[in-house]
Amino acid sequence: MEAQPEVFGAEVARPGNLIDYALQLGGGDSISLKSLWGPLIKLLEHLFSDRVVSLATIAGDVWAYAPLKTPGFLGSDMVPFHQLAQWLVLSLHGILSEAGVSLRDMHELTALPEHRSGSFMLDMGLISVSDEDFTSASHNTGSEFVVEWRALTVCILDEIATQLQQKLGMTAADLPLYEILQGAIWPLARRLSIAKRGADGKPVIPVRPDLLCF
């Protein structure tokens, strides 16, 4: 926070000053998601400081997936998720709502590519593993298998949201994806997990703990 005095305060850096900063940019009692996104990503940079990729930038929750690599296009194989930053946005949204401040453009957030959503894809049979051994071995977050799993989860949830919005005659702004996740996908994912794997609701695929992504 001290590295961004214009956002978090020059004399005393405080997380709450982020809201004052965003309100000044947006004006009134409404804040644009875009005005919060840059400061949040920069705030989290130090957590990923050991993940510098070929672009000579701190990668964050962005991972390489070789099948996407296109010769001559730097970074074409990088897949961004930014799960932690989006979690923070959702947390801020709740706090701001209670304070009477609206956060605009929430429909621009992606689905969160975490265990509940990913396990839901597999439990529902929307995707399947090519080798059952994948479900017994532990995987690193940056492995191509997990990157593909997370990316498929995001893309399919986007399609589910679009079809649901169309069926209900609503726009993405009227019924944003995060509300669909919180109100439908995650509760159902939890029920499926318990039904298939017991009360502890373990994920289908073991992923080694990563505080920043899962």
MIRONU-849247 format. One record per atom (N, C-alpha, C): residue in one letter; x negated, y, z. Coordinates in steps of 0.001 Angstrom, whole numbers, padded with zeros to 6 digits, always signed. Last residue first. Example, Ala and Ser with C-alpha at 12.3 -4.5 7.8 and 13.67 -1.06 7.14 Angstrom:
# MIRONU-849247
s-012850-002250+007080;s-013670-001060+007140;s-012900+000030+007870;a-013190-005690+007800;a-012300-004500+007800;a-013200-003300+007800;
***
This chain:
# MIRONU-849247
f+006167-021110-005290;f+007214-022049-004903;f+007513-021925-003422;c+004389-018911-005590;c+005227-019344-006727;c+006351-020283-006331;l+002895-018305-003374;l+003250-017211-004275;l+004229-017614-005367;l+002252-020601-001997;l+003086-019608-001343;l+003622-018573-002311;d+002335-023684-003011;d+001784-022429-003514;d+002705-021326-003007;p+001833-027153-002563;p+002316-025863-002015;p+001567-024673-002595;r+002217-029129-005502;r+001387-028743-004367;r+001774-027347-003894;v+005262-030654-006151;v+004322-029627-006584;v+003525-029186-005357;p+007078-033486-007090;p+006230-032868-006060;p+005253-031871-006691;i+010271-033407-008414;i+008857-033477-008776;i+008023-032783-007706;v+012669-033118-007017;v+012459-034277-007879;v+010978-034493-008145;p+012448-032117-003533;p+012506-031849-004973;p+012212-033101-005782;k+014548-033410-000863;k+013238-033213-001476;k+013381-032923-002967;g+016644-033395+001135;g+016752-032700-000144;g+015423-032419-000823;d+017103-034557+003519;d+015979-033608+003468;d+015915-032893+002124;a+019206-036324+003044;a+019476-035061+003734;a+018338-034066+003662;g+018755-037782-000302;g+018903-037759+001146;g+018981-036362+001720;r+018706-037731-003051;r+017444-037984-002350;r+017545-037845-000829;k+021291-037351-004102;k+020356-038228-004801;k+019139-038617-003972;a+022617-035657-002338;a+023287-036873-002808;a+022306-037863-003415;i+020780-033575-002093;i+021112-034389-000917;i+021740-035711-001346;s+020834-032602-004730;s+019580-033056-004143;s+019839-033967-002946;l+023489-031796-005030;l+022948-032864-005868;l+021689-033469-005255;r+023569-029706-003153;r+024444-030872-003010;r+023914-032063-003810;r+021686-027918-004272;r+021486-028474-002935;r+022327-029734-002728;a+022901-027287-006688;a+021591-027950-006697;a+021319-028603-005352;l+025145-025912-005787;l+025318-027196-006462;l+024008-027976-006478;p+023883-023609-004704;p+024695-024491-003856;p+024894-025881-004480;w+022530-022689-007126;w+021794-023151-005945;w+022636-023988-004994;i+024715-022099-008971;i+023635-023035-009281;i+022953-023566-008026;a+026582-020255-007558;a+026953-021532-008187;a+025788-022506-008303;g+025655-017933-006329;g+027019-018378-006078;g+027364-019753-006603;q+023003-017558-007117;q+023340-017573-005702;q+024713-018183-005438;l+023215-017692-009962;l+022300-018556-009218;l+022750-018696-007772;i+025038-015661-010462;i+025371-017027-010866;i+024488-018022-010113;e+023577-013510-009574;e+024820-013843-008883;e+025280-015259-009229;y+021512-013457-011409;y+021184-013744-010006;y+022438-014078-009201;l+022751-012766-013842;l+022269-014122-013630;l+022028-014426-012158;p+025681-010688-013445;p+024253-010929-013679;p+023843-012337-013272;l+028368-009726-014608;l+028059-010971-013907;l+026597-011321-014167;d+028151-007184-015766;d+029285-007503-014896;d+028996-008720-014024;a+025862-007426-017313;a+025863-006430-016237;a+026997-006699-015247;a+026623-009326-019129;a+025526-009659-018219;a+025449-008669-017067;t+030263-009231-019193;t+028933-008923-019708;t+027877-009358-018692;m+032994-011564-019572;m+032215-010597-018803;m+030866-010370-019474;g+034722-013681-020194;g+034924-012372-020802;g+034191-011260-020081;l+034191-016172-019346;l+034939-015329-018414;l+035226-013944-018991;k+032678-017119-021473;k+033916-017823-021122;k+034807-016960-020232;q+030475-015390-021368;q+031371-015361-022522;q+032711-016002-022196;q+029337-016200-018930;q+029784-014816-019112;q+030777-014716-020267;l+028687-018848-019578;l+029645-018569-018510;l+030204-017158-018636;q+026776-018481-021590;q+028024-019195-021888;q+029090-018924-020836;t+024777-017105-020147;t+025405-016502-021319;t+026745-017166-021627;a+024058-019000-018183;a+024629-017708-017792;a+025379-017062-018955;i+022996-021016-019806;i+024158-021304-018950;i+024852-020003-018567;e+020815-019619-020887;e+021879-020086-021773;e+023154-020406-020984;d+019294-019205-018577;d+019734-018050-019373;d+020915-018444-020265;l+018768-021842-017934;l+019628-021059-017046;l+020122-019791-017739;i+016998-022454-020017;i+018296-023130-019953;i+019256-022376-019038;c+014789-020766-019438;c+015504-020665-020719;c+016898-021287-020653;v+013986-021624-016856;v+014383-020237-017098;v+015235-020127-018359;t+013358-024341-017386;t+014371-023986-016388;t+014893-022574-016628;l+011266-024113-019180;l+012522-024714-019624;l+013663-024345-018679;a+009361-023040-017405;a+009810-022265-018563;a+011135-022797-019102;r+008996-025131-015552;r+009508-023826-015100;r+010067-023017-016271;w+007990-027126-017279;w+009187-027367-016463;w+009820-026046-016034;e+005644-025915-018211;e+006710-026259-019152;e+008034-026467-018418;v+004251-025714-015776;v+004544-024501-016553;v+005685-024771-017527;v+003979-028420-015122;v+004810-027558-014271;v+005171-026271-015010;f+002306-029272-017255;f+003571-029953-016982;f+004505-029053-016181;e+000049-027715-017048;e+000930-027500-018197;e+002291-028170-017984;s-000515-026390-013766;s-000611-027484-014728;s+000386-027257-015865;g-000257-024472-011800;g-000759-024059-013103;g-000900-025174-014117;t+000575-025867-009559;t+001491-024904-010175;t+001050-024534-011582;n-000275-029349-009680;n-000621-027962-009403;n+000347-027037-010126;h+001583-032175-008458;h+001083-031347-009553;h+000720-029958-009049;s+001665-035603-007433;s+001730-034174-007098;s+001048-033367-008196;a+003619-038301-008826;a+002338-037628-008594;a+002559-036160-008240;s+006253-038971-009373;s+005625-039509-008160;s+004306-038824-007832;t+007089-037973-011747;t+007924-037697-010577;t+007323-038212-009278;f+005364-038861-013686;f+005306-037447-013334;f+006088-037158-012055;d+006073-041437-014256;d+004962-041246-013316;d+004850-039793-012871;e+007924-041311-016269;e+008425-041347-014899;e+007321-041177-013863;d+007549-039158-018894;d+006890-040272-018214;d+007321-040246-016753;s+009057-037085-019700;s+008667-038042-020745;s+008016-039277-020147;v+011932-036082-017847;v+010476-036230-017947;v+010153-037288-018993;s+014582-033995-019093;s+014082-035241-018515;s+012574-035307-018696;i+017339-031734-018689;i+016007-032045-019186;i+015583-033359-018542;l+019874-032183-017814;l+019693-031183-018865;l+018309-031276-019490;g+020550-033806-015719;g+020219-034452-016988;g+020058-033472-018138;m+020888-032794-013255;m+022036-032689-014148;m+021786-033366-015496;d+018342-033151-012213;d+019458-033885-011616;d+020696-033871-012501;l+016880-031314-013778;l+016621-032745-013885;l+017789-033564-013343;m+017956-028836-013033;m+017845-029193-014447;m+017708-030705-014627;f+017583-028917-010253;f+018941-028906-010804;f+018926-029335-012272;s+014866-028596-010040;s+015436-029899-009701;s+016856-030028-010247;g+014705-025876-010788;g+014041-026909-011580;g+014600-028294-011316;s+016165-024603-008742;s+016602-024490-010141;s+016006-025597-010994;r+014650-025399-006502;r+016086-025667-006585;r+016573-025653-008028;h+011945-024566-007061;h+012320-025968-006923;h+013812-026230-007107;e+012062-021821-009501;e+011596-022490-008293;e+012238-023871-008175;p+012213-019447-011357;p+011762-020803-011700;p+011202-021532-010490;l+015029-017500-011411;l+013844-017797-010611;l+013428-019246-010846;a+015904-015917-014490;a+016173-016922-013464;a+014883-017166-012678;t+015002-012411-014723;t+015140-013762-015251;t+015607-014691-014133;l+016625-009215-014797;l+015825-010221-014110;l+016025-011579-014781;e+018473-007634-016005;e+017232-007851-016735;e+016295-008828-016022;h+020568-007145-014364;h+020755-008212-015351;h+019491-008499-016151;m+019944-004905-012968;m+019633-006184-012336;m+019786-007352-013310;d+020308-002227-013692;d+019601-003123-014615;d+019205-004456-013985;r+020140-000424-010534;r+020592-000650-011900;r+019736-001680-012638;l+021218-000570-007396;l+020019-000873-008166;l+020457-001274-009564;s+022721+001874-005261;s+022828+000819-006270;s+021510+000664-007019;v+023127+002419-001856;v+022314+002750-003029;v+022388+001595-004017;g+024224+001892+000596;g+025012+002656-000363;g+024256+003083-001593;a+022885+000230+002227;a+022637+001658+002452;a+023408+002533+001464;e+023538-002209+001219;e+024051-001888+002547;e+023901-000399+002846;s+022018-002048-001124;s+023483-002084-001204;s+024105-001700+000129;l+019414-002209-000141;l+019874-000970-000758;l+021396-000913-000818;i+019358-004873+000707;i+019127-003786+001666;i+019678-002474+001127;g+019780-006259-001726;g+020687-006414-000603;g+020580-005281+000397;h+017560-005388-003203;h+018920-005127-003695;h+019935-005231-002558;l+015410-006423-001851;l+015629-004972-001817;l+017044-004618-002255;s+015736-009102-002592;s+015800-008723-001184;s+016082-007230-001038;l+015361-008917-005350;l+016644-009387-004834;l+016819-009023-003362;v+012673-008060-005368;v+013715-007205-005936;v+015088-007609-005393;l+011433-010301-004278;l+011391-009032-003547;l+012474-008078-004054;w+011866-012129-006343;w+012449-012378-005021;w+012504-011082-004216;q+010285-010958-008276;q+011732-010960-008471;q+012464-011280-007163;a+007760-011412-007204;a+008199-010032-007427;a+009721-009972-007582;l+007715-014236-007273;l+007680-013532-005994;l+008172-012094-006138;q+007802-014802-010099;q+008853-015252-009186;q+008890-014448-007887;h+006574-014324-012609;h+006734-013262-011605;h+007840-013577-010593;f+006138-015534-015190;f+007295-015875-014370;f+007606-014794-013320;p+004738-015784-018490;p+004958-015024-017255;p+006216-015479-016517;v+002351-017608-020145;v+003786-017635-019829;v+004011-016915-018495;m+000045-017365-022792;m+000354-017041-021409;m+001874-016956-021200;d-000818-017661-025380;d-000540-018895-024634;d-000148-018638-023187;s-001431-015189-026329;s-000236-015835-026879;s+000148-017094-026114;g-003707-013857-025602;g-002649-013971-024607;g-001403-014671-025100;l-004420-012700-028797;l-004897-012820-027425;l-003716-012860-026458;f-004242-014163-031670;f-003316-013421-030820;f-003689-013653-029358;g-005989-015801-033030;g-005988-014390-033379;g-005056-013536-032542;p-003970-018694-032892;p-005275-018106-033196;p-005146-016642-033613;t-001754-019152-030302;t-001802-018800-031720;t-003145-018138-032009;k-000527-021396-027931;k-001671-020595-028374;k-001661-020402-029880;l+001377-023063-026959;l+001820-021766-027475;l+000702-020953-028117;p+000082-025291-025911;p+000856-025443-027154;p+001342-024124-027747;a-001135-024266-023434;a-001893-024410-024681;a-001043-024563-025941;y-000332-021992-021303;y+000339-023172-021864;y-000189-023346-023284;a-001232-020325-018292;a-001548-020725-019661;a-000791-021989-020055;w+000859-018087-016393;w+000063-019302-016548;w-000117-019670-018016;v+001464-015866-013812;v+001415-015998-015275;v+000430-017119-015570;d+001660-014417-011333;d+002406-015637-011616;d+002597-015754-013131;g-001549-012894-011856;g-000334-013056-011075;g+000331-014378-011412;a-003836-011967-013302;a-002734-012649-013971;a-001444-012659-013162;i-005660-009120-013803;i-005179-010035-012775;i-003875-010656-013261;t-007531-009155-016886;t-006558-008566-015968;t-006174-009605-014930;a-008919-010185-019003;a-009633-009316-018074;a-008673-008555-017171;l-007758-012088-020451;l-007396-010729-020833;l-008081-009699-019944;s-008416-014482-019313;s-009260-014009-020414;s-008931-012593-020859;v-007664-013756-015815;v-007634-014552-017046;v-008466-013895-018132;v-008086-014125-012439;v-008356-013232-013567;v-008455-014079-014826;r-007232-014780-009618;r-006704-015332-010867;r-006865-014324-012000;d-007848-013628-007270;d-008778-014657-007734;d-008338-015276-009053;s-005770-011903-006694;s-007041-011320-007127;s-008044-012351-007630;f-003186-012167-005942;f-003622-012953-007090;f-005021-012549-007546;l-002863-010396-003931;l-002568-011789-003622;l-003050-012721-004734;h-003280-007963-005111;h-004365-008501-004283;h-004131-009961-003916;e-000830-007447-006444;e-002029-007801-007199;e-003096-008465-006334;l+001448-006554-005256;l+001152-007976-005121;l-000169-008381-005770;l+001561-003890-005962;l+001471-004224-004544;l+001032-005670-004349;k+002012-004079-008682;k+000709-003586-008216;k+000491-003932-006747;i+004665-004949-008621;i+003635-005793-009239;i+002254-005376-008748;l+005861-002721-007366;l+005906-004041-006738;l+004829-004959-007297;p+005415-000569-009184;p+004825-000550-007842;p+004821-001915-007162;g+006968-001674-011451;g+005534-001379-011510;g+004877-001347-010141;w+009671-001895-010451;w+008903-003043-010906;w+007396-002789-010899;l+011081+000382-009872;l+010534-000388-008761;l+009524-001428-009219;s+011913+001324-012296;s+011130+002239-011471;s+010505+001524-010275;k+013446-000770-013291;k+012149-000495-013914;k+011283+000422-013065;l+015809-000570-011873;l+014917-001691-011600;l+013517-001411-012136;s+016711+002668-010784;s+016480+001757-011904;s+015513+000655-011484;i+019071+003612-008345;i+017670+003361-008676;i+017593+002390-009851;s+021221+006082-007046;s+021059+004952-007961;s+019594+004841-008370;d+021969+008432-005874;d+022023+007217-005074;d+021937+005965-005945;g+019711+010910-007210;g+020999+010490-006664;g+020910+009221-005855;g+016901+009740-009087;g+017832+010797-008720;g+019133+010227-008182;g+014733+008215-009942;g+016050+007991-010506;g+017028+009107-010251;l+012525+009210-008578;l+012435+008953-010014;l+013819+008871-010650;q+013474+009343-005998;q+012996+010580-006630;q+012911+010410-008141;l+013973+006672-005544;l+015100+007606-005585;l+014700+008925-006239;a+011368+005649-005459;a+012259+005245-006536;a+013445+006194-006670;y+010430+006892-003092;y+009749+007104-004369;y+010684+006792-005536;d+012140+005830-001191;d+012129+007282-001418;d+011517+007606-002775;i+011335+003158-001413;i+012708+003539-001748;i+012803+005040-002024;l+008736+003209-000508;l+008991+002772-001876;l+010384+003201-002320;n+008800+003716+002158;n+008573+004861+001279;n+008774+004503-000192;g+008928+001255+003409;g+010167+001990+003181;g+010014+003187+002262;p+006250+000494+003817;p+007040-000141+002752;p+008295+000655+002404;r+003914+003167+004295;r+005021+002372+004825;r+005802+001755+003671;a+001027+004817+005200;a+001619+003956+004172;a+002681+003066+004810;v+000676+008032+006117;v+000974+006719+006696;v+001681+005883+005635;e-000215+009876+004111;e-000714+009911+005491;e-000524+008558+006181;a+001010+009063+001668;a-000408+009418+001727;a-000961+009346+003154;g+003211+006519+000496;g+002897+007573+001457;g+001411+007799+001587;f+003799+004753-001510;f+004040+004313-000138;f+003682+005347+000925;v+003294+006216-003908;v+004478+005365-003767;v+004808+005113-002304;e+000976+007564-003711;e+002086+008271-004342;e+003403+007503-004194;p-000799+005667-002699;p-000265+006696-001796;p+000927+007452-002381;q-001717+002863-003244;q-000671+003573-003982;q-000036+004644-003088;a-003460+001716-001527;a-003978+001967-002872;a-002958+002712-003731;e-001981+001179+000687;e-002871+002344+000756;e-003439+002693-000615;m-000820-001200+000000;m+000000+000000+000000;m-000860+001259+000000;
***
